[in-house]
Amino acid sequence: MSLRFSLAKAAGAVSTWGLRHVARRPAANLPGKIALAIDPSLLDELRGKCAQGSVITVGTNGKTSTNNLLADAFEAAGCTIICNRTGANLAAGITSALLQQPAAQWGVFECDELWLAHVLPRLRSNYVLLLNLFRDQLDRCGEIDRIQTSIAGALAASPDTVLVYNADDPLCARIADEVPNRTVAYGLDESMGLAQNTVTDAQMCQKCDGMVRYHYRQYGQLGDYFCDQCDFARPTLDFAGRDIAIGPAGVTMEVCGPAGCESVHTPQPTPYAAYNLVASYALCREAGIPTADFQRAQDAFNPRNGRLQRYRLGGRDVLLNLAKNPTGFNQNLKIVEADQGPKMVAFFINDQVADGHDISWIWDIDFEELAGQPGTVVFAGGSRAHDLAVRLKYAGIEAAVIENIEDAFSRLGALVAAGTLPADAAVYAIANYTALPQVHAALNAMEAAEPAVAPAPTPAPIAEAAGASAAPTSCHPERSAEGAEPKDPATSEPSATPASLASEESPEPPVIIAHMLPDLLNLYGDGGNVRILEQRLRWRGIPVEVRRIQHGEAVDFSQVDLVFMGGGPDREQKLASEQLLAMRDELAVYVEGDGPLLAICGGYQILGRQWLWGDELVPGLGLIDMETRRPGTSADRLIDNMVLESPLAAHPVVGYENHAGRTYLGEGVEGFGRVVSSCGHGNNDDDRVEGARYKNVVGTYSHGPLLSKNPEVADWLLARALERRAGRTGTPAADLAPLDDGAELAANASMVKRLS
């Protein structure tokens, strides 16, 4: 035992005592952080505290719940454990748990995906349980292929570790294909018949340039997938869930594995709980935990950590849950939507470091599913409440901004008093990572203040809602059960305002918007820009048609009034560029004919003579005299909020940048704006110029999406589109009547104030 190791242990013990007894704060991370600073190899030494070995749970969604359930199952089987139950899942959190807890037979740890490369080679765990990979925290984690590479590298550095992975996720299957470790595949061997959302994070095959297809899809990219251009397909399942039943009492299924088939159950009544159930079962069977002990732990599992936590407050059923990315939010919306009774829904979005500063992902949440539900009141909270209110507005939902969950309950009381909602209206609170603890603490305090004779909590309304989500709901009869294609909210009708009704009955030709390759180019919620443009025309009674040009489809640009191009992951962006290069001449005619075009991030780079694909410089469309180069001596991405001055808007333009390439404009090409905030860079490290303008083309690195907080830019583009429609059809150019942009400008002002 080295002196450094002894000093690290002592520092961890002292800081733990101080935090718990003096500061009265959790000692989940700081003790481990201090100890690792003294002895970076500390985890190697601490590994010996787990006599029989350890298990690490990784994945985007469900880590904390699944890992804590595994800990309960190991304890139910009589094993002693060390576990980071609070969810402190970086190296510091795992180190803290090992320092603070007595030696045990097993370590059961959850670990952040990118930190697995630091933790696994030192712990040399017996098993890694890989749950799923979804787009999450792009400003910190980057594209998913970076996470895949990191996890694969961690496993390669610990070759004796067994990988138990979700084979229904093509992104996880690619990792299993690449690593030398023994792998165990689990999944669901039948469709749950779920209505589909628009978001999926694996459109392309993981082996070739083909597109992923499905025999059936569950949610996100999970399902029974295959590629019709190569042999990539879902692997044979070692543990297969069958005869899946989701109802008020939870999820029941039969899991068939190497030793036969067994029936298992979880009281959590949601489709994603079905995956957590088969995942935890597979891991426990591999680790030798008897099924009876596993099931006993499942039946008793009640983490009370804000994940699917139920309350009974003031005679109302209340559900609190975590959601931190589009897939998580959309699964929560299925629960809320299926509850046909009167209800209050409060969403909370923060943008702290642990959440990711970039919240563009809220535009990939299908909030439209809540629009038009009778007796539903929605509130927006958190540090990005104003952005959330704008997103809800374009979904057809009026949402007041609230300070906290107490404010929501106060307003609920006023609505009950006014007769707008009944006294027993259900309450749903859905919060992202750092927003959850405050909401959780407030609801716990309300529960503690309930009279002692208050009725016991009942999961009935919530469970019934979750059970209903497992099949097509009656309010969406157009959705099919198996192999259902996603319903794109941007193409569905907004709530019936007079303006939108007028647009449907108008004899004038519609404004045609071409959304280029949305199946490949929608990394940062960019499709929200199209939704905003479409709605702003509909609200004015101007007919509009959005044509979504998918991979392999053609478009006649002479019949288009506005073109939109977003950004995508590297592989998808390269495939998209090849199709766009084949259209180059037609696009050039469109641009030179003053056709309006909005291009974001990767779509913006492609407009120039060359652009950066990974580390490789590749030919662009050459529609604008500009080029994107490698970063040079700096390998840093330019990632930050930014505020611009732009000639296209009287108000400051607010956006978010995340790009590696440095773009330089040629002679005669003006910038979209100039960065005036202390944060943010723009096109490159040098000149503070952001984006480009050429004729009626606007290119920018600003996403989030760009138009949500900058309605003047949206209307500038729409005015140009109306001019083009007039020339194309002979229809007189329509005036853009003023709209109430209070929500958009409030979101703009909130960010300008923060960044000034």
GUZANU-48030 format. One record per residue (C-alpha): residue in three letters; x, z, y. Coordinates in steps of 0.1 Angstrom, whole numbers, padded with zeros to 4 digits, always signed. Layout:
BEGIN
ALAXZY/...
***
This chain:
BEGIN
MET+0000+0000+0000/SER+0016-0012+0033/LEU+0018+0008+0065/ARG-0002-0020+0082/PHE-0030-0016+0056/SER-0031+0022+0061/LEU-0032+0018+0099/ALA-0060-0008+0096/LYS-0081+0015+0073/ALA-0076+0044+0097/ALA-0086+0023+0128/GLY-0117+0012+0109/ALA-0126+0047+0101/VAL-0121+0060+0136/SER-0141+0032+0152/THR-0169+0036+0127/TRP-0172+0073+0135/GLY-0171+0066+0173/LEU-0197+0040+0172/ARG-0221+0060+0150/HIS-0217+0094+0164/VAL-0207+0089+0200/ALA-0220+0055+0211/ARG-0250+0057+0187/ARG-0246+0021+0178/PRO-0244+0002+0145/ALA-0209-0001+0131/ALA-0214-0034+0114/ASN-0187-0056+0130/LEU-0163-0039+0154/PRO-0145-0017+0128/GLY-0138-0047+0107/LYS-0127-0067+0137/ILE-0102-0040+0148/ALA-0089-0035+0112/LEU-0084-0073+0107/ALA-0065-0075+0140/ILE-0041-0049+0126/ASP-0039-0063+0091/PRO-0051-0099+0087/SER-0047-0097+0049/LEU-0069-0066+0047/LEU-0095-0083+0026/ASP-0070-0090-0002/GLU-0064-0053-0005/LEU-0100-0043-0002/ARG-0111-0067-0030/GLY-0100-0041-0055/LYS-0129-0018-0044/CYS-0153-0041-0063/ALA-0142-0033-0099/GLN-0162-0061-0116/GLY-0161-0086-0088/SER-0183-0100-0061/VAL-0210-0124-0052/ILE-0212-0143-0019/THR-0245-0159-0006/VAL-0241-0187+0019/GLY-0265-0212+0034/THR-0284-0220+0066/ASN-0317-0203+0059/GLY-0325-0173+0038/LYS-0291-0156+0034/THR-0300-0121+0045/SER-0332-0119+0025/THR-0318-0134-0007/ASN-0286-0114-0005/ASN-0304-0081+0000/LEU-0327-0090-0029/LEU-0296-0096-0051/ALA-0282-0063-0041/ASP-0315-0046-0051/ALA-0314-0064-0085/PHE-0279-0053-0092/GLU-0288-0017-0084/ALA-0320-0020-0105/ALA-0297-0029-0134/GLY-0277+0003-0128/CYS-0247-0013-0110/THR-0231+0003-0080/ILE-0226-0021-0051/ILE-0210-0027-0017/CYS-0232-0048+0006/ASN-0235-0060+0042/ARG-0272-0055+0043/THR-0275-0057+0081/GLY-0266-0094+0080/ALA-0231-0090+0097/ASN-0218-0120+0078/LEU-0185-0129+0095/ALA-0152-0117+0081/ALA-0154-0086+0103/GLY-0188-0077+0090/ILE-0178-0080+0054/THR-0146-0061+0061/SER-0166-0033+0077/ALA-0188-0030+0047/LEU-0158-0028+0024/LEU-0141-0002+0046/GLN-0172+0020+0051/GLN-0187+0021+0016/PRO-0173+0038-0015/ALA-0157+0018-0043/ALA-0183+0001-0066/GLN-0187-0022-0095/TRP-0199-0052-0075/GLY-0197-0065-0040/VAL-0228-0084-0029/PHE-0221-0101+0005/GLU-0237-0127+0026/CYS-0213-0149+0045/ASP-0216-0174+0074/GLU-0210-0209+0061/LEU-0179-0216+0083/TRP-0164-0182+0076/LEU-0165-0187+0038/ALA-0132-0205+0041/HIS-0116-0173+0055/VAL-0134-0149+0031/LEU-0136-0165-0003/PRO-0099-0172-0009/ARG-0092-0135-0002/LEU-0121-0120-0022/ARG-0119-0145-0050/SER-0155-0139-0057/ASN-0170-0145-0092/TYR-0199-0164-0077/VAL-0210-0183-0046/LEU-0247-0188-0042/LEU-0253-0219-0020/LEU-0289-0219-0007/ASN-0293-0249+0016/LEU-0277-0267+0045/PHE-0298-0275+0076/ARG-0288-0286+0111/ASP-0281-0254+0130/GLN-0260-0243+0160/LEU-0245-0278+0166/ASP-0224-0264+0195/ARG-0207-0239+0172/CYS-0209-0255+0137/GLY-0209-0292+0146/GLU-0223-0318+0122/ILE-0232-0308+0087/ASP-0204-0327+0071/ARG-0180-0303+0088/ILE-0197-0274+0071/GLN-0197-0293+0038/THR-0159-0298+0041/SER-0153-0262+0049/ILE-0174-0249+0020/ALA-0157-0273-0004/GLY-0123-0263+0008/ALA-0131-0226+0003/LEU-0142-0232-0033/ALA-0112-0253-0040/ALA-0090-0224-0028/SER-0108-0201-0053/PRO-0111-0223-0084/ASP-0123-0196-0107/THR-0154-0190-0085/VAL-0187-0203-0100/LEU-0208-0223-0076/VAL-0246-0217-0081/TYR-0262-0243-0058/ASN-0295-0257-0047/ALA-0295-0291-0064/ASP-0327-0301-0045/ASP-0306-0303-0014/PRO-0285-0335-0014/LEU-0261-0319+0011/CYS-0254-0291-0014/ALA-0251-0315-0043/ARG-0224-0334-0025/ILE-0203-0302-0024/ALA-0209-0296-0061/ASP-0197-0332-0068/GLU-0165-0326-0050/VAL-0152-0292-0061/PRO-0132-0284-0092/ASN-0152-0252-0098/ARG-0178-0247-0126/THR-0212-0254-0110/VAL-0247-0243-0119/ALA-0276-0263-0105/TYR-0310-0248-0097/GLY-0341-0263-0081/LEU-0379-0269-0084/ASP-0389-0294-0111/GLU-0422-0303-0096/SER-0437-0310-0062/MET-0453-0282-0043/GLY-0475-0308-0025/LEU-0464-0298+0010/ALA-0474-0316+0041/GLN-0442-0332+0055/ASN-0425-0327+0089/THR-0405-0352+0109/VAL-0372-0334+0105/THR-0348-0341+0076/ASP-0311-0336+0078/ALA-0300-0361+0051/GLN-0315-0395+0057/MET-0284-0413+0043/CYS-0270-0412+0008/GLN-0241-0388+0004/LYS-0220-0414-0015/CYS-0228-0448+0001/ASP-0245-0464+0031/GLY-0279-0465+0014/MET-0308-0443+0025/VAL-0320-0413+0005/ARG-0354-0418-0012/TYR-0376-0393-0030/HIS-0398-0390-0061/TYR-0412-0361-0042/ARG-0400-0341-0012/GLN-0407-0304-0006/TYR-0396-0298+0030/GLY-0366-0308+0051/GLN-0344-0329+0028/LEU-0352-0308-0003/GLY-0367-0325-0032/ASP-0361-0349-0061/TYR-0340-0375-0043/PHE-0322-0407-0053/CYS-0303-0436-0038/ASP-0314-0471-0050/GLN-0279-0485-0040/CYS-0257-0462-0061/ASP-0259-0435-0087/PHE-0264-0406-0063/ALA-0294-0386-0074/ARG-0305-0350-0079/PRO-0284-0336-0108/THR-0299-0322-0140/LEU-0312-0287-0133/ASP-0296-0258-0152/PHE-0324-0235-0139/ALA-0356-0254-0131/GLY-0387-0238-0115/ARG-0420-0251-0130/ASP-0457-0243-0129/ILE-0453-0231-0093/ALA-0483-0212-0079/ILE-0484-0200-0043/GLY-0512-0177-0033/PRO-0521-0145-0015/ALA-0502-0124-0040/GLY-0470-0144-0036/VAL-0451-0171-0056/THR-0452-0172-0094/MET-0433-0198-0115/GLU-0417-0203-0148/VAL-0379-0208-0147/CYS-0364-0226-0176/GLY-0326-0221-0181/PRO-0300-0222-0208/ALA-0316-0192-0226/GLY-0352-0204-0224/CYS-0381-0201-0200/GLU-0393-0169-0183/SER-0421-0162-0158/VAL-0410-0146-0125/HIS-0427-0136-0093/THR-0421-0127-0057/PRO-0446-0111-0034/GLN-0434-0133-0005/PRO-0461-0160-0003/THR-0442-0190+0012/PRO-0428-0222-0001/TYR-0393-0213+0009/ALA-0397-0180-0010/ALA-0400-0202-0041/TYR-0365-0215-0035/ASN-0352-0180-0029/LEU-0368-0168-0061/VAL-0353-0195-0083/ALA-0319-0191-0066/SER-0317-0153-0070/TYR-0330-0156-0106/ALA-0303-0182-0115/LEU-0275-0160-0100/CYS-0287-0129-0117/ARG-0289-0146-0151/GLU-0254-0160-0146/ALA-0242-0125-0137/GLY-0259-0109-0167/ILE-0286-0090-0148/PRO-0316-0085-0171/THR-0348-0103-0161/ALA-0368-0070-0162/ASP-0344-0055-0136/PHE-0345-0086-0115/GLN-0383-0086-0115/ARG-0385-0049-0107/ALA-0363-0055-0077/GLN-0385-0085-0066/ASP-0417-0065-0069/ALA-0403-0036-0048/PHE-0385-0058-0023/ASN-0395-0048+0013/PRO-0365-0053+0036/ARG-0383-0044+0068/ASN-0357-0063+0088/GLY-0380-0086+0107/ARG-0381-0113+0080/LEU-0417-0118+0070/GLN-0424-0083+0080/ARG-0461-0073+0083/TYR-0476-0047+0105/ARG-0511-0033+0112/LEU-0513-0026+0149/GLY-0545-0017+0167/GLY-0567-0031+0139/ARG-0548-0064+0139/ASP-0526-0080+0113/VAL-0492-0088+0127/LEU-0465-0110+0111/LEU-0429-0111+0124/ASN-0404-0136+0111/LEU-0371-0152+0119/ALA-0367-0189+0126/LYS-0336-0204+0141/ASN-0337-0241+0135/PRO-0363-0269+0131/THR-0367-0265+0094/GLY-0372-0227+0096/PHE-0397-0230+0125/ASN-0417-0258+0108/GLN-0421-0236+0077/ASN-0434-0208+0099/LEU-0458-0231+0116/LYS-0473-0240+0082/ILE-0482-0203+0078/VAL-0497-0201+0113/GLU-0515-0234+0112/ALA-0532-0226+0079/ASP-0547-0194+0094/GLN-0579-0209+0107/GLY-0590-0177+0124/PRO-0584-0166+0161/LYS-0549-0157+0167/MET-0521-0151+0192/VAL-0487-0167+0186/ALA-0456-0156+0205/PHE-0424-0176+0202/PHE-0390-0162+0214/ILE-0360-0184+0219/ASN-0326-0171+0231/ASP-0294-0190+0236/GLN-0267-0165+0231/VAL-0235-0172+0212/ALA-0250-0163+0179/ASP-0280-0185+0185/GLY-0261-0215+0199/HIS-0262-0223+0236/ASP-0277-0257+0228/ILE-0315-0255+0222/SER-0322-0292+0219/TRP-0335-0285+0184/ILE-0367-0272+0197/TRP-0378-0308+0202/ASP-0376-0314+0165/ILE-0401-0286+0158/ASP-0436-0300+0151/PHE-0455-0277+0175/GLU-0481-0304+0177/GLU-0496-0289+0145/LEU-0509-0260+0166/ALA-0525-0282+0192/GLY-0563-0282+0193/GLN-0566-0252+0169/PRO-0596-0232+0183/GLY-0591-0196+0192/THR-0553-0199+0194/VAL-0533-0185+0223/VAL-0496-0192+0226/PHE-0469-0175+0246/ALA-0433-0184+0252/GLY-0406-0158+0255/GLY-0368-0153+0253/SER-0340-0163+0276/ARG-0351-0200+0272/ALA-0388-0193+0276/HIS-0392-0220+0303/ASP-0377-0247+0281/LEU-0400-0236+0253/ALA-0430-0238+0276/VAL-0421-0274+0285/ARG-0418-0283+0248/LEU-0452-0268+0241/LYS-0467-0286+0270/TYR-0457-0319+0256/ALA-0472-0308+0223/GLY-0505-0304+0240/ILE-0503-0266+0241/GLU-0505-0245+0273/ALA-0482-0215+0269/ALA-0476-0188+0295/VAL-0441-0174+0299/ILE-0438-0137+0289/GLU-0412-0111+0294/ASN-0413-0096+0259/ILE-0436-0088+0230/GLU-0451-0058+0249/ASP-0461-0083+0276/ALA-0478-0105+0250/PHE-0498-0075+0236/SER-0508-0066+0272/ARG-0521-0101+0278/LEU-0538-0101+0245/GLY-0556-0069+0255/ALA-0568-0087+0287/LEU-0580-0117+0266/VAL-0599-0094+0243/ALA-0615-0076+0272/ALA-0625-0110+0287/GLY-0640-0121+0254/THR-0616-0149+0249/LEU-0603-0135+0216/PRO-0618-0109+0192/ALA-0602-0075+0189/ASP-0590-0082+0154/ALA-0573-0115+0162/ALA-0541-0119+0141/VAL-0507-0119+0158/TYR-0477-0140+0149/ALA-0443-0133+0164/ILE-0416-0159+0156/ALA-0381-0153+0170/ASN-0346-0168+0167/TYR-0315-0148+0158/THR-0307-0126+0188/ALA-0343-0125+0200/LEU-0355-0110+0167/PRO-0340-0074+0170/GLN-0357-0067+0204/VAL-0391-0079+0190/HIS-0385-0060+0158/ALA-0377-0028+0176/ALA-0407-0031+0198/LEU-0431-0037+0169/ASN-0416-0008+0150/ALA-0422+0015+0180/MET-0458+0003+0182/GLU-0462+0010+0145/ALA-0447+0045+0149/ALA-0472+0052+0177/GLU-0502+0042+0156/PRO-0526+0070+0147/ALA-0519+0086+0114/VAL-0553+0076+0101/ALA-0547+0039+0109/PRO-0555+0016+0080/ALA-0527+0006+0056/PRO-0511-0028+0063/THR-0528-0056+0045/PRO-0512-0090+0039/ALA-0545-0108+0032/PRO-0548-0131+0063/ILE-0511-0139+0063/ALA-0509-0144+0026/GLU-0539-0166+0025/ALA-0524-0187+0052/ALA-0491-0191+0033/GLY-0510-0200+0002/ALA-0530-0227+0020/SER-0498-0242+0032/ALA-0488-0252-0004/ALA-0514-0280-0004/PRO-0527-0305+0021/THR-0548-0286+0046/SER-0583-0297+0054/CYS-0575-0303+0091/HIS-0549-0330+0080/PRO-0567-0350+0053/GLU-0544-0380+0061/ARG-0514-0362+0045/SER-0508-0370+0009/ALA-0494-0344-0015/GLU-0466-0360-0035/GLY-0440-0382-0018/ALA-0458-0378+0015/GLU-0441-0395+0044/PRO-0435-0373+0075/LYS-0462-0374+0102/ASP-0444-0381+0135/PRO-0460-0359+0162/ALA-0448-0383+0188/THR-0472-0410+0175/SER-0502-0386+0171/GLU-0527-0383+0199/PRO-0522-0356+0225/SER-0551-0332+0232/ALA-0580-0352+0247/THR-0575-0351+0284/PRO-0594-0375+0307/ALA-0561-0394+0313/SER-0554-0399+0277/LEU-0590-0410+0270/ALA-0588-0435+0298/SER-0556-0450+0284/GLU-0573-0457+0251/GLU-0601-0475+0267/SER-0580-0494+0293/PRO-0581-0532+0291/GLU-0546-0536+0304/PRO-0517-0542+0280/PRO-0497-0512+0270/VAL-0462-0504+0281/ILE-0440-0511+0250/ILE-0413-0485+0243/ALA-0387-0494+0216/HIS-0372-0463+0200/MET-0341-0476+0183/LEU-0333-0463+0148/PRO-0348-0428+0150/ASP-0341-0424+0113/LEU-0303-0425+0121/LEU-0300-0415+0158/ASN-0317-0382+0164/LEU-0291-0355+0162/TYR-0299-0335+0193/GLY-0337-0337+0195/ASP-0332-0369+0213/GLY-0366-0383+0202/GLY-0381-0358+0226/ASN-0373-0382+0254/VAL-0396-0408+0239/ARG-0423-0382+0235/ILE-0420-0372+0272/LEU-0420-0409+0284/GLU-0451-0416+0263/GLN-0470-0385+0274/ARG-0463-0390+0311/LEU-0478-0425+0308/ARG-0508-0412+0289/TRP-0515-0384+0313/ARG-0517-0410+0341/GLY-0541-0432+0321/ILE-0515-0459+0315/PRO-0517-0474+0279/VAL-0485-0471+0260/GLU-0472-0481+0225/VAL-0441-0467+0209/ARG-0424-0489+0184/ARG-0400-0470+0162/ILE-0374-0495+0149/GLN-0362-0481+0116/HIS-0330-0490+0098/GLY-0332-0526+0086/GLU-0361-0535+0109/ALA-0360-0561+0137/VAL-0373-0560+0172/ASP-0382-0587+0198/PHE-0367-0573+0230/SER-0386-0599+0251/GLN-0418-0580+0243/VAL-0403-0546+0251/ASP-0405-0527+0284/LEU-0382-0498+0278/VAL-0355-0491+0252/PHE-0343-0457+0240/MET-0312-0450+0219/GLY-0301-0415+0208/GLY-0271-0401+0192/GLY-0264-0393+0155/PRO-0239-0379+0130/ASP-0208-0400+0125/ARG-0219-0417+0093/GLU-0254-0425+0106/GLN-0241-0436+0139/LYS-0217-0461+0123/LEU-0245-0476+0103/ALA-0267-0478+0134/SER-0239-0495+0154/GLU-0236-0522+0127/GLN-0273-0530+0131/LEU-0271-0529+0169/LEU-0241-0552+0169/ALA-0261-0577+0150/MET-0287-0575+0179/ARG-0260-0576+0206/ASP-0270-0610+0222/GLU-0307-0601+0224/LEU-0299-0567+0239/ALA-0276-0583+0264/VAL-0304-0606+0276/TYR-0327-0576+0279/VAL-0301-0556+0299/GLU-0291-0585+0322/GLY-0328-0592+0328/ASP-0331-0556+0343/GLY-0347-0541+0312/PRO-0346-0503+0315/LEU-0326-0486+0288/LEU-0319-0449+0282/ALA-0290-0441+0259/ILE-0279-0406+0250/CYS-0245-0394+0237/GLY-0235-0416+0207/GLY-0260-0443+0219/TYR-0243-0441+0253/GLN-0208-0446+0238/ILE-0219-0476+0218/LEU-0229-0495+0250/GLY-0193-0498+0260/ARG-0164-0521+0248/GLN-0153-0494+0223/TRP-0164-0460+0211/LEU-0150-0432+0190/TRP-0162-0429+0154/GLY-0146-0397+0141/ASP-0109-0403+0150/GLU-0112-0441+0148/LEU-0118-0464+0178/VAL-0144-0491+0169/PRO-0159-0520+0188/GLY-0190-0514+0209/LEU-0217-0536+0222/GLY-0199-0544+0254/LEU-0231-0542+0275/ILE-0214-0520+0301/ASP-0178-0522+0314/MET-0167-0489+0300/GLU-0148-0475+0270/THR-0146-0443+0251/ARG-0111-0431+0240/ARG-0096-0403+0219/PRO-0092-0369+0236/GLY-0055-0374+0240/THR-0035-0342+0239/SER-0066-0321+0238/ALA-0085-0319+0205/ASP-0113-0299+0221/ARG-0149-0312+0222/LEU-0165-0310+0256/ILE-0194-0286+0250/ASP-0214-0268+0277/ASN-0244-0267+0299/MET-0240-0287+0331/VAL-0258-0295+0364/LEU-0255-0329+0381/GLU-0262-0344+0414/SER-0278-0378+0406/PRO-0292-0405+0429/LEU-0321-0408+0405/ALA-0334-0373+0413/ALA-0339-0351+0444/HIS-0336-0320+0422/PRO-0304-0312+0403/VAL-0303-0327+0369/VAL-0297-0302+0341/GLY-0284-0310+0307/TYR-0261-0301+0278/GLU-0231-0320+0266/ASN-0214-0320+0232/HIS-0189-0348+0226/ALA-0153-0354+0215/GLY-0147-0389+0230/ARG-0136-0393+0266/THR-0155-0421+0284/TYR-0141-0441+0314/LEU-0161-0464+0335/GLY-0149-0499+0347/GLU-0152-0515+0381/GLY-0187-0518+0394/VAL-0202-0492+0370/GLU-0215-0461+0387/GLY-0220-0427+0372/PHE-0254-0413+0363/GLY-0243-0383+0383/ARG-0216-0359+0393/VAL-0210-0325+0377/VAL-0216-0298+0404/SER-0217-0267+0382/SER-0187-0247+0374/CYS-0193-0254+0337/GLY-0195-0288+0321/HIS-0172-0317+0323/GLY-0190-0351+0321/ASN-0175-0382+0308/ASN-0139-0369+0305/ASP-0115-0342+0316/ASP-0106-0357+0349/ASP-0131-0371+0373/ARG-0163-0349+0370/VAL-0184-0382+0367/GLU-0211-0380+0341/GLY-0228-0409+0324/ALA-0232-0444+0337/ARG-0257-0466+0355/TYR-0257-0504+0353/LYS-0287-0524+0365/ASN-0316-0504+0349/VAL-0295-0489+0322/VAL-0288-0451+0322/GLY-0262-0438+0298/THR-0255-0400+0296/TYR-0240-0373+0275/SER-0267-0350+0287/HIS-0292-0342+0260/GLY-0315-0313+0253/PRO-0334-0338+0257/LEU-0324-0351+0291/LEU-0359-0357+0305/SER-0375-0323+0296/LYS-0362-0306+0327/ASN-0357-0337+0348/PRO-0391-0354+0353/GLU-0378-0375+0383/VAL-0354-0393+0359/ALA-0383-0399+0335/ASP-0405-0414+0362/TRP-0376-0436+0375/LEU-0374-0451+0340/LEU-0411-0454+0338/ALA-0413-0472+0372/ARG-0388-0497+0359/ALA-0407-0501+0327/LEU-0439-0508+0346/GLU-0421-0535+0367/ARG-0409-0551+0335/ARG-0444-0550+0320/ALA-0457-0567+0352/GLY-0433-0595+0349/ARG-0438-0599+0311/THR-0476-0599+0311/GLY-0486-0607+0347/THR-0503-0573+0350/PRO-0498-0558+0385/ALA-0473-0530+0385/ALA-0492-0497+0383/ASP-0484-0468+0406/LEU-0471-0436+0390/ALA-0496-0410+0402/PRO-0481-0375+0408/LEU-0482-0351+0379/ASP-0481-0313+0378/ASP-0444-0308+0369/GLY-0445-0270+0375/ALA-0433-0262+0340/GLU-0405-0288+0340/LEU-0392-0277+0374/ALA-0394-0240+0365/ALA-0372-0247+0335/ASN-0349-0268+0357/ALA-0347-0240+0383/SER-0341-0213+0357/MET-0310-0231+0344/VAL-0297-0241+0378/LYS-0299-0204+0388/ARG-0280-0194+0357/LEU-0253-0220+0361/SER-0248-0218+0399/
***
